[in-house]
């Protein structure tokens, strides 16, 4: 998978060189290119915004630099993603869908957003991380890239660690239950006995029960109505 990110703050995307995504890039499973939108302006101030038609607070990102940038990087035919509060809610299934794309282009808006003509012509996906507003699309781009990239085949060594994720294929799309490691006792807290029993069937039942109870308490909307 190849990912292009267009932004006025390229340094914001530096974390993509770290962790699993960074390792994936080193192995050639994912390639990432970050583009500075201001490189596609032609005035001394490198202007990317202007006041909105019809009046109102804030500024709107002008169409010209976006159009030129997306044309220059050959965004036609790619999945072109615009993070926006008005977009479709991002979830694990959506991340899996994006992971199947050969190429993603993420447009990081700022201010009051990107001129709608750019979105209408170029965007294939408008994505919202949730019911809140960020200062720009960069933080959302980091989330979207990491969520999708970790699902690219070969990126995560243990496939079960993906299938058992919260919201994943198992268990039934519920939240993942609690996890423990050594030492057995720490600060008075003891690892549940069932996890130390060696009884794999009992451990599987316990994990499923814990997953269901955590989901019921924290995200009952993820359960079928009869199980809430």
ChimeraX commands (.cxc) that place a marker at each C-alpha (Angstrom):
marker #1 position 0.00,0.00,0.00 radius 0.5
marker #1 position 1.23,3.48,-0.88 radius 0.5
marker #1 position 0.07,6.48,1.16 radius 0.5
marker #1 position 0.36,10.15,0.21 radius 0.5
marker #1 position -0.45,12.79,2.81 radius 0.5
marker #1 position -0.93,16.42,1.76 radius 0.5
marker #1 position -0.64,18.98,4.56 radius 0.5
marker #1 position 0.65,22.44,5.46 radius 0.5
marker #1 position 2.44,20.88,8.44 radius 0.5
marker #1 position 4.63,18.04,7.09 radius 0.5
marker #1 position 6.48,17.65,10.40 radius 0.5
marker #1 position 3.20,16.65,12.05 radius 0.5
marker #1 position 3.40,13.34,10.18 radius 0.5
marker #1 position 6.84,12.41,11.54 radius 0.5
marker #1 position 5.37,9.70,13.84 radius 0.5
marker #1 position 4.61,7.65,10.73 radius 0.5
marker #1 position 8.32,6.79,10.75 radius 0.5
marker #1 position 7.91,5.07,14.12 radius 0.5
marker #1 position 6.38,1.84,15.43 radius 0.5
marker #1 position 4.68,-0.73,13.22 radius 0.5
marker #1 position 4.09,1.71,10.36 radius 0.5
marker #1 position 7.76,2.71,10.34 radius 0.5
marker #1 position 8.81,-0.95,10.32 radius 0.5
marker #1 position 6.37,-1.66,7.50 radius 0.5
marker #1 position 7.94,1.16,5.49 radius 0.5
marker #1 position 11.42,-0.25,6.12 radius 0.5
marker #1 position 10.24,-3.65,4.87 radius 0.5
marker #1 position 8.52,-2.18,1.81 radius 0.5
marker #1 position 5.04,-3.30,2.85 radius 0.5
marker #1 position 3.88,0.32,3.05 radius 0.5
marker #1 position 5.35,3.41,1.42 radius 0.5
marker #1 position 4.52,6.89,2.68 radius 0.5
marker #1 position 5.09,10.26,1.04 radius 0.5
marker #1 position 4.26,13.55,2.76 radius 0.5
marker #1 position 3.68,16.62,0.57 radius 0.5
marker #1 position 3.69,20.27,1.66 radius 0.5
marker #1 position 0.63,21.99,0.24 radius 0.5
marker #1 position 2.44,25.33,0.29 radius 0.5
marker #1 position 4.82,24.00,-2.38 radius 0.5
marker #1 position 1.88,24.36,-4.77 radius 0.5
marker #1 position 1.31,28.06,-4.17 radius 0.5
marker #1 position 2.75,30.84,-6.33 radius 0.5
marker #1 position 2.74,34.00,-4.21 radius 0.5
marker #1 position 5.39,35.33,-1.86 radius 0.5
marker #1 position 3.28,34.54,1.20 radius 0.5
marker #1 position 2.53,30.95,0.06 radius 0.5
marker #1 position -1.16,31.57,0.69 radius 0.5
marker #1 position -3.46,28.56,1.05 radius 0.5
marker #1 position -6.60,30.17,2.52 radius 0.5
marker #1 position -9.10,32.98,2.00 radius 0.5
marker #1 position -12.30,34.31,3.56 radius 0.5
marker #1 position -15.50,32.33,2.94 radius 0.5
marker #1 position -18.05,33.34,0.35 radius 0.5
marker #1 position -21.24,34.45,2.06 radius 0.5
marker #1 position -19.38,35.68,5.11 radius 0.5
marker #1 position -18.82,33.96,8.42 radius 0.5
marker #1 position -16.01,33.24,10.83 radius 0.5
marker #1 position -12.71,31.64,9.93 radius 0.5
marker #1 position -10.94,30.98,6.67 radius 0.5
marker #1 position -11.37,28.36,3.94 radius 0.5
marker #1 position -8.56,26.55,2.13 radius 0.5
marker #1 position -8.38,27.73,-1.47 radius 0.5
marker #1 position -9.00,25.26,-4.29 radius 0.5
marker #1 position -5.97,26.16,-6.47 radius 0.5
marker #1 position -3.14,24.70,-4.37 radius 0.5
marker #1 position -5.16,21.59,-3.60 radius 0.5
marker #1 position -6.04,21.02,-7.24 radius 0.5
marker #1 position -2.44,21.53,-8.31 radius 0.5
marker #1 position -1.07,19.28,-5.57 radius 0.5
marker #1 position -3.48,16.43,-6.23 radius 0.5
marker #1 position -2.85,16.69,-9.97 radius 0.5
marker #1 position 0.93,16.73,-9.47 radius 0.5
marker #1 position 0.96,13.61,-7.31 radius 0.5
marker #1 position -1.43,11.80,-9.64 radius 0.5
marker #1 position -4.26,11.32,-7.17 radius 0.5
marker #1 position -6.74,10.30,-9.83 radius 0.5
marker #1 position -7.69,6.66,-9.33 radius 0.5
marker #1 position -6.53,6.57,-5.69 radius 0.5
marker #1 position -8.70,6.43,-2.59 radius 0.5
marker #1 position -8.66,10.13,-1.74 radius 0.5
marker #1 position -9.58,10.66,1.90 radius 0.5
marker #1 position -10.64,13.95,3.48 radius 0.5
marker #1 position -10.87,13.84,7.30 radius 0.5
marker #1 position -13.84,15.98,8.35 radius 0.5
marker #1 position -16.42,16.05,11.17 radius 0.5
marker #1 position -19.06,15.78,8.45 radius 0.5
marker #1 position -17.67,12.46,7.18 radius 0.5
marker #1 position -18.62,8.83,7.68 radius 0.5
marker #1 position -17.69,7.46,11.11 radius 0.5
marker #1 position -14.35,5.62,11.07 radius 0.5
marker #1 position -14.31,2.11,12.52 radius 0.5
marker #1 position -12.40,-1.15,12.26 radius 0.5
marker #1 position -14.35,-2.35,9.24 radius 0.5
marker #1 position -13.60,0.92,7.46 radius 0.5
marker #1 position -9.90,0.55,8.32 radius 0.5
marker #1 position -9.92,-2.96,6.85 radius 0.5
marker #1 position -11.53,-1.62,3.69 radius 0.5
marker #1 position -8.84,1.06,3.31 radius 0.5
marker #1 position -6.12,-1.54,3.96 radius 0.5
marker #1 position -7.14,-3.27,0.75 radius 0.5
marker #1 position -6.47,-0.16,-1.32 radius 0.5
marker #1 position -3.28,-0.02,-3.35 radius 0.5
marker #1 position -3.02,3.71,-2.78 radius 0.5
marker #1 position -4.42,6.21,-0.30 radius 0.5
marker #1 position -4.19,9.98,-0.57 radius 0.5
marker #1 position -5.11,11.84,2.63 radius 0.5
marker #1 position -5.92,15.55,2.41 radius 0.5
marker #1 position -5.36,17.33,5.73 radius 0.5
marker #1 position -7.64,20.33,5.87 radius 0.5
marker #1 position -7.26,23.27,8.25 radius 0.5
marker #1 position -9.27,26.31,9.33 radius 0.5
marker #1 position -12.94,25.90,8.31 radius 0.5
marker #1 position -12.04,23.19,5.83 radius 0.5
marker #1 position -11.23,22.73,2.15 radius 0.5
marker #1 position -13.19,24.44,-0.62 radius 0.5
marker #1 position -16.05,22.06,-1.42 radius 0.5
marker #1 position -15.19,21.99,-5.12 radius 0.5
marker #1 position -11.98,20.14,-4.29 radius 0.5
marker #1 position -13.88,17.63,-2.19 radius 0.5
marker #1 position -16.59,17.14,-4.83 radius 0.5
marker #1 position -14.05,16.50,-7.60 radius 0.5
marker #1 position -11.30,14.56,-5.84 radius 0.5
marker #1 position -12.54,12.88,-2.66 radius 0.5
marker #1 position -13.69,9.28,-2.63 radius 0.5
marker #1 position -14.02,9.18,1.17 radius 0.5
marker #1 position -14.89,11.75,3.82 radius 0.5
marker #1 position -14.05,10.32,7.23 radius 0.5
marker #1 position -14.88,11.41,10.78 radius 0.5
marker #1 position -13.04,9.97,13.77 radius 0.5
marker #1 position -15.89,10.88,16.09 radius 0.5
marker #1 position -18.21,13.57,17.34 radius 0.5
marker #1 position -15.62,16.24,18.04 radius 0.5
marker #1 position -13.58,18.80,16.12 radius 0.5
marker #1 position -9.79,18.83,15.71 radius 0.5
marker #1 position -7.57,21.71,14.65 radius 0.5
marker #1 position -6.80,19.98,11.37 radius 0.5
marker #1 position -6.67,16.68,9.53 radius 0.5
marker #1 position -3.14,15.69,10.52 radius 0.5
marker #1 position -4.04,13.90,13.76 radius 0.5
marker #1 position -6.82,12.09,11.94 radius 0.5
marker #1 position -4.40,11.11,9.17 radius 0.5
marker #1 position -2.08,9.50,11.73 radius 0.5
marker #1 position -4.98,7.47,13.12 radius 0.5
marker #1 position -6.30,6.43,9.72 radius 0.5
marker #1 position -2.88,5.37,8.39 radius 0.5
marker #1 position -1.96,3.37,11.48 radius 0.5
marker #1 position -5.37,1.68,11.73 radius 0.5
marker #1 position -5.29,0.68,8.05 radius 0.5
marker #1 position -1.58,-0.11,7.70 radius 0.5
marker #1 position -1.51,-2.57,10.60 radius 0.5
marker #1 position -4.07,-4.65,8.70 radius 0.5
marker #1 position -1.87,-4.96,5.60 radius 0.5
marker #1 position -0.94,-8.66,5.26 radius 0.5
marker #1 position 2.48,-9.40,6.70 radius 0.5
marker #1 position 2.73,-6.28,8.84 radius 0.5
marker #1 position 1.78,-7.86,12.18 radius 0.5
marker #1 position 3.67,-11.06,12.86 radius 0.5
marker #1 position 0.98,-12.82,14.88 radius 0.5
marker #1 position -2.26,-12.76,12.88 radius 0.5
marker #1 position -4.27,-13.72,15.97 radius 0.5
marker #1 position -3.34,-10.43,17.62 radius 0.5
marker #1 position -5.34,-8.71,14.86 radius 0.5
marker #1 position -8.30,-11.07,14.80 radius 0.5
marker #1 position -8.68,-10.73,18.58 radius 0.5
marker #1 position -8.58,-6.91,18.51 radius 0.5
marker #1 position -11.47,-4.90,19.84 radius 0.5
marker #1 position -14.03,-4.43,17.04 radius 0.5
marker #1 position -12.26,-7.13,15.02 radius 0.5
marker #1 position -13.49,-10.39,13.58 radius 0.5
marker #1 position -13.50,-12.00,17.01 radius 0.5
marker #1 position -14.85,-12.31,19.48 radius 0.5
marker #1 position -17.96,-11.20,17.55 radius 0.5
marker #1 position -16.78,-7.62,17.21 radius 0.5
marker #1 position -16.80,-7.04,20.98 radius 0.5
marker #1 position -14.23,-5.15,23.03 radius 0.5
marker #1 position -11.10,-7.07,23.91 radius 0.5
marker #1 position -10.95,-8.22,27.52 radius 0.5
marker #1 position -8.19,-7.55,30.07 radius 0.5
marker #1 position -4.68,-8.90,29.50 radius 0.5
marker #1 position -1.87,-9.76,31.94 radius 0.5
marker #1 position 1.82,-10.66,31.93 radius 0.5
marker #1 position 4.54,-11.42,34.51 radius 0.5
marker #1 position 5.00,-11.06,37.42 radius 0.5
marker #1 position 2.18,-13.15,38.82 radius 0.5
marker #1 position 1.68,-10.78,41.77 radius 0.5
marker #1 position 2.38,-7.05,41.75 radius 0.5
marker #1 position 1.49,-4.42,44.37 radius 0.5
marker #1 position -1.10,-6.80,45.80 radius 0.5
marker #1 position -2.77,-7.49,42.46 radius 0.5
marker #1 position -2.77,-11.12,41.30 radius 0.5
marker #1 position -3.17,-12.49,37.78 radius 0.5
marker #1 position -6.49,-14.42,37.62 radius 0.5
marker #1 position -5.97,-18.06,38.47 radius 0.5
marker #1 position -7.64,-19.33,35.29 radius 0.5
marker #1 position -4.91,-17.72,33.17 radius 0.5
marker #1 position -2.30,-19.67,35.15 radius 0.5
marker #1 position -4.19,-22.95,35.02 radius 0.5
marker #1 position -2.98,-24.24,31.66 radius 0.5
marker #1 position -6.60,-25.17,30.83 radius 0.5
marker #1 position -6.93,-23.61,27.38 radius 0.5
marker #1 position -10.65,-24.28,27.07 radius 0.5
marker #1 position -11.29,-22.59,30.43 radius 0.5
marker #1 position -9.05,-19.69,29.44 radius 0.5
marker #1 position -10.97,-19.24,26.17 radius 0.5
marker #1 position -14.30,-19.24,28.05 radius 0.5
marker #1 position -12.99,-16.73,30.60 radius 0.5
marker #1 position -11.70,-14.40,27.91 radius 0.5
marker #1 position -14.99,-14.53,26.06 radius 0.5
marker #1 position -16.93,-13.80,29.27 radius 0.5
marker #1 position -14.63,-10.91,30.13 radius 0.5
marker #1 position -14.98,-9.52,26.61 radius 0.5
marker #1 position -18.77,-9.70,26.81 radius 0.5
marker #1 position -18.92,-8.09,30.26 radius 0.5
marker #1 position -16.57,-5.26,29.28 radius 0.5
marker #1 position -18.58,-4.63,26.13 radius 0.5
marker #1 position -21.87,-4.67,28.06 radius 0.5
marker #1 position -20.51,-2.16,30.57 radius 0.5
marker #1 position -18.72,0.19,28.17 radius 0.5
marker #1 position -20.15,-0.26,24.68 radius 0.5
marker #1 position -23.53,-2.02,24.89 radius 0.5
marker #1 position -24.31,-0.74,21.39 radius 0.5
marker #1 position -21.88,-3.35,20.05 radius 0.5
marker #1 position -23.98,-6.22,21.44 radius 0.5
marker #1 position -27.12,-7.67,19.85 radius 0.5
marker #1 position -30.25,-6.35,21.63 radius 0.5
marker #1 position -30.93,-9.68,23.36 radius 0.5
marker #1 position -27.46,-9.63,24.98 radius 0.5
marker #1 position -27.45,-6.08,26.36 radius 0.5
marker link #1:1,2 radius 0.2
marker link #1:2,3 radius 0.2
marker link #1:3,4 radius 0.2
marker link #1:4,5 radius 0.2
marker link #1:5,6 radius 0.2
marker link #1:6,7 radius 0.2
marker link #1:7,8 radius 0.2
marker link #1:8,9 radius 0.2
marker link #1:9,10 radius 0.2
marker link #1:10,11 radius 0.2
marker link #1:11,12 radius 0.2
marker link #1:12,13 radius 0.2
marker link #1:13,14 radius 0.2
marker link #1:14,15 radius 0.2
marker link #1:15,16 radius 0.2
marker link #1:16,17 radius 0.2
marker link #1:17,18 radius 0.2
marker link #1:18,19 radius 0.2
marker link #1:19,20 radius 0.2
marker link #1:20,21 radius 0.2
marker link #1:21,22 radius 0.2
marker link #1:22,23 radius 0.2
marker link #1:23,24 radius 0.2
marker link #1:24,25 radius 0.2
marker link #1:25,26 radius 0.2
marker link #1:26,27 radius 0.2
marker link #1:27,28 radius 0.2
marker link #1:28,29 radius 0.2
marker link #1:29,30 radius 0.2
marker link #1:30,31 radius 0.2
marker link #1:31,32 radius 0.2
marker link #1:32,33 radius 0.2
marker link #1:33,34 radius 0.2
marker link #1:34,35 radius 0.2
marker link #1:35,36 radius 0.2
marker link #1:36,37 radius 0.2
marker link #1:37,38 radius 0.2
marker link #1:38,39 radius 0.2
marker link #1:39,40 radius 0.2
marker link #1:40,41 radius 0.2
marker link #1:41,42 radius 0.2
marker link #1:42,43 radius 0.2
marker link #1:43,44 radius 0.2
marker link #1:44,45 radius 0.2
marker link #1:45,46 radius 0.2
marker link #1:46,47 radius 0.2
marker link #1:47,48 radius 0.2
marker link #1:48,49 radius 0.2
marker link #1:49,50 radius 0.2
marker link #1:50,51 radius 0.2
marker link #1:51,52 radius 0.2
marker link #1:52,53 radius 0.2
marker link #1:53,54 radius 0.2
marker link #1:54,55 radius 0.2
marker link #1:55,56 radius 0.2
marker link #1:56,57 radius 0.2
marker link #1:57,58 radius 0.2
marker link #1:58,59 radius 0.2
marker link #1:59,60 radius 0.2
marker link #1:60,61 radius 0.2
marker link #1:61,62 radius 0.2
marker link #1:62,63 radius 0.2
marker link #1:63,64 radius 0.2
marker link #1:64,65 radius 0.2
marker link #1:65,66 radius 0.2
marker link #1:66,67 radius 0.2
marker link #1:67,68 radius 0.2
marker link #1:68,69 radius 0.2
marker link #1:69,70 radius 0.2
marker link #1:70,71 radius 0.2
marker link #1:71,72 radius 0.2
marker link #1:72,73 radius 0.2
marker link #1:73,74 radius 0.2
marker link #1:74,75 radius 0.2
marker link #1:75,76 radius 0.2
marker link #1:76,77 radius 0.2
marker link #1:77,78 radius 0.2
marker link #1:78,79 radius 0.2
marker link #1:79,80 radius 0.2
marker link #1:80,81 radius 0.2
marker link #1:81,82 radius 0.2
marker link #1:82,83 radius 0.2
marker link #1:83,84 radius 0.2
marker link #1:84,85 radius 0.2
marker link #1:85,86 radius 0.2
marker link #1:86,87 radius 0.2
marker link #1:87,88 radius 0.2
marker link #1:88,89 radius 0.2
marker link #1:89,90 radius 0.2
marker link #1:90,91 radius 0.2
marker link #1:91,92 radius 0.2
marker link #1:92,93 radius 0.2
marker link #1:93,94 radius 0.2
marker link #1:94,95 radius 0.2
marker link #1:95,96 radius 0.2
marker link #1:96,97 radius 0.2
marker link #1:97,98 radius 0.2
marker link #1:98,99 radius 0.2
marker link #1:99,100 radius 0.2
marker link #1:100,101 radius 0.2
marker link #1:101,102 radius 0.2
marker link #1:102,103 radius 0.2
marker link #1:103,104 radius 0.2
marker link #1:104,105 radius 0.2
marker link #1:105,106 radius 0.2
marker link #1:106,107 radius 0.2
marker link #1:107,108 radius 0.2
marker link #1:108,109 radius 0.2
marker link #1:109,110 radius 0.2
marker link #1:110,111 radius 0.2
marker link #1:111,112 radius 0.2
marker link #1:112,113 radius 0.2
marker link #1:113,114 radius 0.2
marker link #1:114,115 radius 0.2
marker link #1:115,116 radius 0.2
marker link #1:116,117 radius 0.2
marker link #1:117,118 radius 0.2
marker link #1:118,119 radius 0.2
marker link #1:119,120 radius 0.2
marker link #1:120,121 radius 0.2
marker link #1:121,122 radius 0.2
marker link #1:122,123 radius 0.2
marker link #1:123,124 radius 0.2
marker link #1:124,125 radius 0.2
marker link #1:125,126 radius 0.2
marker link #1:126,127 radius 0.2
marker link #1:127,128 radius 0.2
marker link #1:128,129 radius 0.2
marker link #1:129,130 radius 0.2
marker link #1:130,131 radius 0.2
marker link #1:131,132 radius 0.2
marker link #1:132,133 radius 0.2
marker link #1:133,134 radius 0.2
marker link #1:134,135 radius 0.2
marker link #1:135,136 radius 0.2
marker link #1:136,137 radius 0.2
marker link #1:137,138 radius 0.2
marker link #1:138,139 radius 0.2
marker link #1:139,140 radius 0.2
marker link #1:140,141 radius 0.2
marker link #1:141,142 radius 0.2
marker link #1:142,143 radius 0.2
marker link #1:143,144 radius 0.2
marker link #1:144,145 radius 0.2
marker link #1:145,146 radius 0.2
marker link #1:146,147 radius 0.2
marker link #1:147,148 radius 0.2
marker link #1:148,149 radius 0.2
marker link #1:149,150 radius 0.2
marker link #1:150,151 radius 0.2
marker link #1:151,152 radius 0.2
marker link #1:152,153 radius 0.2
marker link #1:153,154 radius 0.2
marker link #1:154,155 radius 0.2
marker link #1:155,156 radius 0.2
marker link #1:156,157 radius 0.2
marker link #1:157,158 radius 0.2
marker link #1:158,159 radius 0.2
marker link #1:159,160 radius 0.2
marker link #1:160,161 radius 0.2
marker link #1:161,162 radius 0.2
marker link #1:162,163 radius 0.2
marker link #1:163,164 radius 0.2
marker link #1:164,165 radius 0.2
marker link #1:165,166 radius 0.2
marker link #1:166,167 radius 0.2
marker link #1:167,168 radius 0.2
marker link #1:168,169 radius 0.2
marker link #1:169,170 radius 0.2
marker link #1:170,171 radius 0.2
marker link #1:171,172 radius 0.2
marker link #1:172,173 radius 0.2
marker link #1:173,174 radius 0.2
marker link #1:174,175 radius 0.2
marker link #1:175,176 radius 0.2
marker link #1:176,177 radius 0.2
marker link #1:177,178 radius 0.2
marker link #1:178,179 radius 0.2
marker link #1:179,180 radius 0.2
marker link #1:180,181 radius 0.2
marker link #1:181,182 radius 0.2
marker link #1:182,183 radius 0.2
marker link #1:183,184 radius 0.2
marker link #1:184,185 radius 0.2
marker link #1:185,186 radius 0.2
marker link #1:186,187 radius 0.2
marker link #1:187,188 radius 0.2
marker link #1:188,189 radius 0.2
marker link #1:189,190 radius 0.2
marker link #1:190,191 radius 0.2
marker link #1:191,192 radius 0.2
marker link #1:192,193 radius 0.2
marker link #1:193,194 radius 0.2
marker link #1:194,195 radius 0.2
marker link #1:195,196 radius 0.2
marker link #1:196,197 radius 0.2
marker link #1:197,198 radius 0.2
marker link #1:198,199 radius 0.2
marker link #1:199,200 radius 0.2
marker link #1:200,201 radius 0.2
marker link #1:201,202 radius 0.2
marker link #1:202,203 radius 0.2
marker link #1:203,204 radius 0.2
marker link #1:204,205 radius 0.2
marker link #1:205,206 radius 0.2
marker link #1:206,207 radius 0.2
marker link #1:207,208 radius 0.2
marker link #1:208,209 radius 0.2
marker link #1:209,210 radius 0.2
marker link #1:210,211 radius 0.2
marker link #1:211,212 radius 0.2
marker link #1:212,213 radius 0.2
marker link #1:213,214 radius 0.2
marker link #1:214,215 radius 0.2
marker link #1:215,216 radius 0.2
marker link #1:216,217 radius 0.2
marker link #1:217,218 radius 0.2
marker link #1:218,219 radius 0.2
marker link #1:219,220 radius 0.2
marker link #1:220,221 radius 0.2
marker link #1:221,222 radius 0.2
marker link #1:222,223 radius 0.2
marker link #1:223,224 radius 0.2
marker link #1:224,225 radius 0.2
marker link #1:225,226 radius 0.2
marker link #1:226,227 radius 0.2
marker link #1:227,228 radius 0.2
view
